[in-house]
């Protein structure tokens, strides 16, 4: 801070770094949640091949009706046994009058499925090599050389594969969280930032040519590793280059709002590109626009100093002074003084120190639970947008837009109000409106969507605030480990979130009831945490604020 103080807080150099690093986050916004459209599940039913020789009446009656959402709809995974229907059709019998349909034997979709193309032209759910278009705007998927490996068909008995693909992406995020910090400490913030952006873009490009669901999912895991690694590298690089007053703005508004902007672009891309391969390609190519940033974004002078590369750090600071129109001092870095940093021996702390006292153990347990629940709510609501009433593209866009005021409100709350009550209020808002959704009459669909968006607003605000709040609760000696353990819990929550959405196939309101109840519970839990607003940051475990008894 003292070495770079002569640069000022908000010169041209700082503005350049602020906006370029924030802009590098934009691809993460649309790549991270692209699975919403890549794995969209269209309306579908069992295919009936023409070779079955059914009359028009029996063809229309070949799919049994089942109760779904209070209404009778054609079954998605069962049909009446075609051999029996062919006999009835040949005998001239009529369904309903001559033959009681409810007594007929049923069978699974042995000849594949017919998928509606009203919303999606193709997704990984409907993907099949060698598929052909049938009549009536339906994609007919027949038996292809009796090789089920040629068909993805992630429906019915294979419908668990869609959520698993999403979870594997978040597994990659978890693994990337483990390695990104160590890599950037060893090889530099800038090198890791661009290497992992290349990793994200490269593996996403390879995904376009996936020949199987397994191949797609493995590369999706690697994309997740690259995404979180460049996100963390950009976050750390910005906090180390920018001054104290701008650092908070960068962490709360810069990174988050540019991420939300990328998220808003996702439904726009998906609306105009309905084929999943072309959509994924379109979402991948913007990553190439980050290549010129290599010659503009500098390495962190702090990291260079920590590595003893004083001349490189001084060159960056002199270049920054020139950009800001400031005359730098003759001697910016004195190696003889900076060597003292390396010579200081400090006590080593481990993850076990997060359980050293009852107070820090309680805060750690509460933080882990809090982060996990918030992550489940945030990603669960984001992934659930295709299941809302109305237009899937508009709903996804609204889900992205609502994040912008959520980030702004959270920033204002952090500046002016106590952390504990601000967090609890946001969580109570998010949880309660989700619980109210089940009480809304089915004809008031717009009200249900409004409540979902309010829930997303509350949970997103809490997600933005929990980073700052957690960092303030832990002492300096274990702050990175404390936030890291909480962040790991958040990744576990994101891995679980697709299965909360999956429960909606059994009961439409069950995901909202579970997420709403857990969010309210986390709001109550927040009230037992100590207040950190206006308090000095603790340096040792003994200086930590006490949990409310």
C-alpha positions in Angstrom: 0.0 0.0 0.0 2.8 2.4 0.9 4.9 1.6 -2.1 2.1 2.3 -4.6 0.5 5.2 -2.7 2.0 7.8 -5.1 -0.2 6.4 -7.9 -3.4 7.7 -6.2 -6.7 5.7 -5.9 -8.6 6.2 -9.2 -6.3 7.3 -11.9 -6.4 6.2 -15.5 -4.3 3.1 -14.8 -6.7 1.9 -12.0 -9.7 2.5 -14.1 -8.2 0.5 -17.0 -7.4 -2.4 -14.7 -10.8 -2.2 -13.0 -12.8 -2.4 -16.3 -10.5 -4.9 -18.1 -10.4 -7.4 -15.3 -14.2 -7.0 -14.8 -14.7 -7.5 -18.5 -12.7 -10.7 -18.4 -15.4 -12.1 -16.1 -18.2 -11.7 -18.6 -17.7 -15.1 -20.4 -18.0 -16.8 -17.0 -21.5 -15.4 -16.7 -22.9 -17.2 -19.8 -20.6 -20.3 -19.7 -21.4 -21.1 -16.1 -25.2 -21.4 -16.6 -25.2 -22.4 -20.3 -26.4 -25.9 -19.2 -29.9 -24.3 -18.7 -30.3 -24.3 -22.5 -27.7 -26.9 -23.5 -29.6 -29.5 -21.5 -33.1 -28.2 -21.9 -35.7 -31.0 -21.9 -38.5 -30.4 -24.5 -41.9 -32.0 -24.4 -41.6 -35.6 -25.5 -43.5 -38.9 -25.8 -42.9 -42.4 -27.1 -42.3 -42.8 -30.8 -44.6 -45.1 -32.7 -43.0 -46.4 -36.0 -45.0 -46.5 -39.2 -44.2 -50.2 -39.4 -46.7 -50.7 -36.6 -49.5 -50.3 -39.2 -51.9 -48.6 -36.8 -55.1 -46.8 -37.9 -55.3 -43.1 -37.2 -57.6 -43.7 -34.2 -55.2 -46.2 -32.6 -52.2 -44.1 -33.4 -53.8 -41.2 -31.5 -54.7 -43.5 -28.6 -51.3 -45.3 -28.4 -50.0 -43.1 -25.6 -51.7 -43.5 -22.2 -52.7 -40.4 -20.2 -51.2 -39.7 -16.8 -51.9 -37.0 -14.2 -49.2 -34.3 -14.1 -49.6 -31.0 -12.4 -53.3 -31.6 -11.8 -54.0 -32.3 -15.5 -54.1 -35.4 -17.6 -51.3 -35.3 -20.2 -49.8 -37.9 -22.6 -47.2 -40.1 -20.8 -43.6 -39.2 -21.6 -42.1 -42.6 -20.9 -44.8 -45.3 -21.6 -47.0 -46.4 -24.4 -49.6 -49.2 -24.9 -48.0 -52.4 -26.2 -47.9 -52.0 -30.0 -48.4 -55.7 -30.8 -51.8 -55.6 -29.1 -52.8 -52.3 -30.7 -51.8 -53.7 -34.2 -54.2 -56.7 -33.6 -57.1 -54.4 -32.5 -56.5 -52.1 -35.5 -56.4 -55.1 -37.9 -59.7 -56.4 -36.5 -61.4 -53.0 -37.0 -62.0 -52.5 -33.3 -62.2 -48.9 -32.0 -60.3 -47.5 -28.9 -62.6 -46.5 -26.0 -65.8 -48.0 -27.4 -64.7 -51.6 -28.3 -61.6 -51.8 -26.2 -61.1 -50.4 -22.7 -57.8 -48.5 -22.8 -57.2 -48.6 -19.1 -56.9 -52.4 -19.1 -54.3 -52.6 -21.9 -50.7 -53.6 -21.1 -48.1 -50.9 -21.3 -44.4 -50.9 -22.4 -41.5 -48.5 -22.3 -40.4 -46.4 -25.3 -38.8 -49.2 -27.3 -38.5 -47.2 -30.5 -37.2 -43.9 -29.1 -39.0 -40.7 -28.5 -40.6 -37.8 -30.4 -39.4 -34.4 -29.2 -41.2 -31.1 -29.6 -39.2 -28.5 -31.4 -41.3 -25.5 -30.3 -38.6 -24.3 -27.9 -35.4 -26.1 -28.8 -34.2 -27.3 -32.1 -31.8 -29.7 -30.3 -30.2 -30.1 -26.9 -27.9 -32.7 -25.4 -31.1 -34.4 -24.1 -32.4 -35.0 -27.7 -29.0 -35.5 -29.3 -28.7 -38.5 -31.5 -26.3 -39.3 -34.3 -28.0 -40.0 -37.6 -31.3 -38.5 -36.5 -33.9 -37.5 -39.1 -36.7 -35.0 -39.0 -40.2 -36.4 -39.0 -43.5 -34.8 -39.7 -45.4 -32.3 -37.7 -42.4 -30.4 -36.3 -41.2 -33.4 -34.3 -37.8 -34.9 -34.2 -38.2 -38.6 -34.7 -35.6 -40.8 -33.1 -35.9 -44.4 -34.2 -33.7 -47.4 -33.5 -30.3 -46.9 -35.1 -28.7 -50.2 -35.8 -30.0 -51.3 -32.4 -27.1 -49.4 -30.8 -28.3 -47.5 -27.8 -24.8 -45.9 -27.5 -25.7 -43.8 -30.6 -28.6 -42.2 -28.7 -28.2 -39.7 -25.9 -31.9 -39.5 -25.1 -31.5 -38.1 -21.6 -35.1 -38.7 -20.6 -37.1 -41.3 -18.6 -34.7 -43.9 -17.2 -31.8 -41.7 -18.3 -33.2 -38.4 -17.0 -30.6 -38.4 -14.1 -27.8 -37.7 -16.6 -28.8 -34.1 -17.2 -28.5 -33.0 -13.5 -25.3 -35.1 -13.3 -23.7 -33.1 -16.1 -24.5 -30.0 -14.2 -23.1 -31.4 -11.0 -19.9 -32.5 -12.7 -19.4 -28.9 -13.9 -19.6 -27.8 -10.3 -17.2 -30.7 -9.3 -14.8 -29.1 -11.7 -15.4 -25.8 -10.0 -14.6 -27.4 -6.6 -11.4 -29.0 -8.0 -10.4 -25.7 -9.6 -10.9 -23.9 -6.2 -8.4 -26.2 -4.7 -5.6 -25.7 -7.2 -6.2 -22.1 -8.5 -4.8 -20.4 -5.4 -1.7 -22.6 -5.3 -1.1 -22.1 -9.0 -1.4 -18.3 -8.9 0.9 -18.2 -5.9 3.5 -20.2 -7.7 3.3 -19.0 -11.3 1.7 -15.5 -11.0 -1.8 -14.1 -11.1 -1.6 -13.0 -14.8 -0.1 -16.3 -16.1 -2.8 -18.3 -14.3 -5.6 -15.9 -15.4 -4.8 -16.3 -19.1 -3.8 -20.0 -19.0 -7.1 -20.9 -17.4 -9.1 -18.7 -19.7 -7.5 -20.6 -22.5 -8.4 -23.8 -20.7 -12.0 -22.8 -20.4 -12.3 -21.7 -24.0 -10.4 -24.6 -25.4 -12.3 -27.4 -23.6 -15.6 -25.6 -24.3 -14.7 -25.7 -28.0 -13.9 -29.4 -27.8 -17.3 -29.9 -26.2 -18.9 -28.8 -29.4 -17.7 -32.0 -31.1 -18.8 -34.3 -28.3 -19.9 -37.7 -29.6 -21.4 -39.0 -26.4 -22.9 -37.8 -23.2 -19.8 -39.1 -21.3 -17.5 -37.1 -23.4 -19.6 -33.9 -23.0 -19.7 -34.3 -19.2 -15.9 -34.9 -18.8 -15.0 -31.8 -20.8 -17.7 -29.9 -18.9 -15.9 -30.8 -15.7 -12.7 -29.4 -17.2 -14.5 -26.2 -18.3 -15.6 -25.8 -14.7 -12.0 -26.1 -13.4 -10.9 -23.4 -15.9 -13.8 -21.1 -15.2 -13.4 -20.8 -11.4 -9.6 -20.6 -11.7 -9.6 -17.6 -14.0 -12.4 -16.0 -11.9 -10.3 -16.3 -8.7 -7.1 -15.2 -10.5 -8.9 -12.0 -11.8 -10.4 -11.4 -8.4 -7.1 -11.6 -6.6 -5.2 -9.6 -9.3 -7.7 -6.8 -9.0 -7.6 -6.7 -5.2 -3.8 -6.6 -5.2 -3.4 -3.9 -7.9 -6.3 -1.5 -6.8 -6.2 0.7 -3.8 -8.2 0.1 -0.6 -11.2 2.3 -1.4 -11.6 0.9 -5.0 -11.0 -2.6 -3.9 -14.3 -3.0 -2.2 -16.1 -1.5 -5.2 -14.3 -3.9 -7.5 -15.1 -7.0 -5.4 -18.8 -6.2 -4.8 -19.9 -4.3 -8.0 -17.2 -4.7 -10.6 -16.8 -8.4 -10.7 -20.5 -9.2 -9.8 -22.2 -6.9 -12.2 -20.0 -7.9 -15.1 -20.8 -11.5 -14.3 -24.5 -10.7 -14.3 -24.1 -8.9 -17.6 -22.6 -12.1 -19.1 -25.5 -14.0 -17.6 -27.9 -11.7 -19.3 -26.3 -12.4 -22.7 -27.0 -16.1 -22.3 -30.7 -16.1 -23.0 -30.1 -13.7 -25.9 -27.7 -16.1 -27.5 -30.0 -19.0 -26.8 -33.0 -17.3 -28.2 -31.5 -16.8 -31.7 -29.4 -20.1 -31.7 -31.7 -23.0 -30.9 -29.2 -25.8 -31.8 -27.0 -26.8 -28.8 -23.8 -27.3 -30.7 -24.0 -23.9 -32.5 -25.0 -22.2 -29.2 -22.0 -23.7 -27.4 -19.8 -22.5 -30.2 -21.2 -19.0 -30.1 -20.7 -18.9 -26.3 -17.1 -20.2 -26.7 -15.8 -17.7 -29.3 -16.0 -14.6 -27.2 -13.3 -16.0 -25.1 -10.9 -15.3 -28.0 -11.6 -11.6 -27.4 -9.6 -11.8 -24.2 -6.4 -12.6 -26.0 -5.4 -8.9 -26.6 -5.8 -8.3 -22.9 -2.5 -10.1 -22.3 -0.6 -7.0 -23.5 -2.7 -4.6 -21.4 -3.3 -6.3 -18.0 -0.2 -6.2 -15.8 1.1 -8.8 -13.4 0.5 -8.0 -9.7 3.4 -5.9 -8.3 2.7 -7.4 -4.9 3.2 -11.0 -6.2 6.4 -9.9 -8.0 7.7 -8.4 -4.8 6.9 -11.6 -2.9 9.0 -13.5 -5.4 11.9 -11.1 -5.1 11.4 -9.8 -8.7 11.7 -6.2 -7.6 12.8 -4.7 -11.0 9.7 -6.1 -12.8 7.5 -4.7 -10.1 9.1 -1.3 -10.3 8.8 -1.3 -14.1 5.0 -1.9 -13.7 4.7 0.9 -11.1 6.6 3.4 -13.3 4.4 2.5 -16.3 1.3 3.0 -14.2 2.6 6.4 -13.1 3.2 7.4 -16.7 -0.4 6.3 -17.6 -1.7 8.4 -14.7 0.4 11.4 -15.7 2.3 11.3 -12.3 6.1 11.7 -11.8 7.2 8.7 -9.8 9.8 9.0 -7.0 13.4 8.2 -7.9 13.5 5.1 -5.7 10.2 3.2 -5.6 11.4 -0.1 -4.2 14.3 -0.5 -1.9 15.4 -4.2 -2.0 17.3 -3.9 1.3 14.1 -3.0 3.1 11.9 -5.4 1.2 14.1 -8.4 2.0 13.0 -8.0 5.6 9.6 -9.5 4.6 11.2 -12.7 3.6 13.3 -12.8 6.7 10.4 -12.6 9.1 9.5 -16.0 10.5 5.8 -16.3 11.4 3.8 -19.0 13.2 2.3 -21.6 10.8 -1.4 -22.3 11.0 -3.3 -25.2 9.7 -6.9 -26.1 9.0 -7.1 -27.6 12.5 -6.9 -24.1 13.9 -10.4 -23.5 12.7 -11.4 -25.9 15.5 -8.9 -24.7 18.1 -11.5 -23.0 20.4 -15.2 -23.5 20.9 -15.9 -20.0 19.5 -14.0 -20.4 16.2 -15.4 -23.9 15.8 -18.9 -22.6 16.2 -18.3 -19.8 13.7 -16.8 -22.3 11.2 -19.7 -24.7 11.4 -22.3 -21.9 11.1 -20.4 -20.4 8.1 -20.2 -23.7 6.3 -23.9 -24.3 6.7 -24.7 -20.7 5.7 -22.6 -20.8 2.5 -23.9 -24.2 1.5 -27.6 -23.2 1.8 -27.1 -19.9 0.0 -25.3 -21.7 -2.9 -28.1 -24.3 -3.1 -30.7 -21.5 -3.3 -28.8 -19.3 -5.8 -27.9 -22.1 -8.3 -31.1 -24.0 -7.7 -33.2 -20.9 -8.7 -30.9 -20.1 -11.6 -31.1 -23.7 -13.0 -34.9 -23.9 -12.5 -35.8 -21.1 -14.9 -36.8 -23.5 -17.7 -39.4 -25.0 -15.4 -41.2 -21.7 -14.7 -44.4 -20.8 -16.5 -44.1 -18.6 -19.6 -41.2 -18.1 -22.0 -38.0 -19.9 -20.9 -35.7 -17.2 -22.5 -37.5 -14.3 -20.9 -37.5 -16.0 -17.5 -33.8 -16.6 -17.7 -33.2 -13.0 -18.7 -35.2 -11.8 -15.7 -33.3 -14.1 -13.4 -30.1 -12.4 -14.7 -31.4 -8.9 -14.6 -32.6 -9.2 -11.0 -29.0 -9.8 -9.9 -27.9 -6.2 -10.8 -30.2 -4.4 -8.2 -29.3 -7.3 -5.7 -25.6 -6.5 -6.0 -26.2 -2.7 -5.7 -28.4 -3.1 -2.6 -26.0 -5.5 -1.0 -23.2 -2.9 -1.6 -25.2 -0.2 0.0 -26.1 -2.4 3.0 -22.5 -3.3 3.5 -21.6 0.4 3.6 -24.3 1.6 5.9 -25.9 -1.1 8.0 -24.9 -4.0 10.3 -23.9 -7.2 8.6 -25.9 -9.6 10.7 -29.3 -7.9 10.2 -28.7 -7.1 6.5 -27.8 -10.8 5.8 -30.8 -12.1 7.9 -33.2 -9.7 6.2 -32.1 -10.8 2.7 -32.3 -14.4 3.6 -35.8 -14.1 5.2 -37.0 -12.2 2.1 -35.7 -14.9 -0.2 -36.9 -17.8 1.9 -40.4 -16.5 2.7 -41.4 -15.6 -0.8 -40.3 -19.1 -2.0 -42.5 -20.7 0.6 -45.4 -18.5 -0.5 -45.3 -19.8 -4.1 -47.2 -22.9 -3.3 -50.1 -20.7 -2.1 -50.5 -18.9 -5.4 -53.5 -20.1 -7.5 -52.4 -21.8 -10.7 -54.1 -19.1 -12.9 -51.9 -16.4 -11.4 -48.7 -17.5 -13.1 -47.2 -14.1 -13.3 -47.4 -13.8 -9.5 -45.4 -17.1 -9.1 -42.7 -15.8 -11.4 -42.5 -12.5 -9.5 -42.1 -14.4 -6.2 -39.3 -16.6 -7.7 -37.5 -13.4 -8.9 -37.9 -11.8 -5.4 -36.5 -15.0 -3.9 -33.5 -14.8 -6.3 -33.1 -11.2 -5.4 -32.8 -11.9 -1.7 -30.6 -14.9 -2.0 -28.3 -13.1 -4.5 -27.9 -10.2 -2.1 -27.0 -12.6 0.7 -24.5 -14.4 -1.5 -22.8 -11.1 -2.3 -22.7 -10.0 1.4 -21.5 -13.4 2.8 -18.0 -13.0 1.3 -17.3 -9.8 3.2 -19.1 -10.9 6.4 -17.2 -14.2 6.6 -13.8 -12.5 6.0 -14.5 -10.0 8.8 -15.3 -12.8 11.3 -12.1 -14.7 11.0 -8.7 -13.4 12.3 -5.9 -12.5 9.9 -3.9 -15.6 10.8 -6.6 -18.0 9.5 -8.7 -15.8 7.4 -7.8 -17.4 4.1 -8.4 -20.9 5.5 -11.7 -19.8 7.0 -13.1 -18.3 3.8 -11.6 -21.2 1.8 -13.5 -23.8 4.0 -16.7 -21.8 3.6 -16.2 -21.5 -0.1 -15.7 -25.3 -0.4 -19.0 -25.7 1.3 -20.5 -23.4 -1.3 -19.1 -25.6 -4.0 -20.7 -28.7 -2.4 -24.0 -26.8 -2.3 -23.7 -26.0 -6.0 -23.1 -29.7 -6.8 -26.3 -30.6 -4.9 -28.4 -27.8 -6.5 -29.3 -29.6 -9.8 -31.0 -32.4 -7.8 -33.2 -29.9 -5.9 -34.4 -28.8 -9.4 -34.7 -32.5 -10.3 -37.2 -33.0 -7.5 -39.6 -30.7 -9.4 -40.4 -33.7 -11.7 -42.2 -35.3 -8.8 -43.8 -32.3 -7.2 -43.6 -28.8 -8.8 -43.5 -27.0 -5.5 -41.1 -29.3 -3.6 -37.9 -27.5 -4.7 -39.3 -24.2 -3.6 -40.5 -25.6 -0.2 -37.0 -27.1 0.4 -35.0 -24.1 -0.7 -37.3 -21.7 1.0 -37.2 -23.6 4.3 -33.4 -23.9 4.3 -33.0 -20.2 3.4 -35.2 -19.1 6.3 -33.3 -21.5 8.6 -30.0 -19.9 7.4 -31.5 -16.4 8.1 -32.2 -17.5 11.7 -28.7 -18.9 12.0 -27.2 -15.6 10.9 -28.7 -13.9 13.9 -26.5 -15.9 16.2 -23.3 -14.8 14.5 -21.3 -11.9 16.0 -21.7 -8.4 14.5 -18.6 -7.2 12.6 -19.8 -3.8 11.2 -17.6 -1.0 12.5 -15.4 -3.4 14.4 -11.6 -3.7 13.9 -10.6 -6.9 12.0 -9.2 -9.5 14.5 -5.6 -10.5 14.0 -5.5 -13.5 16.3 -7.9 -16.2 17.3 -8.1 -14.8 20.8 -9.3 -11.4 19.4 -12.3 -13.0 17.5 -15.7 -11.7 18.2 -17.9 -14.0 20.3 -20.9 -15.9 19.0 -24.2 -14.8 20.4 -25.3 -17.1 23.2 
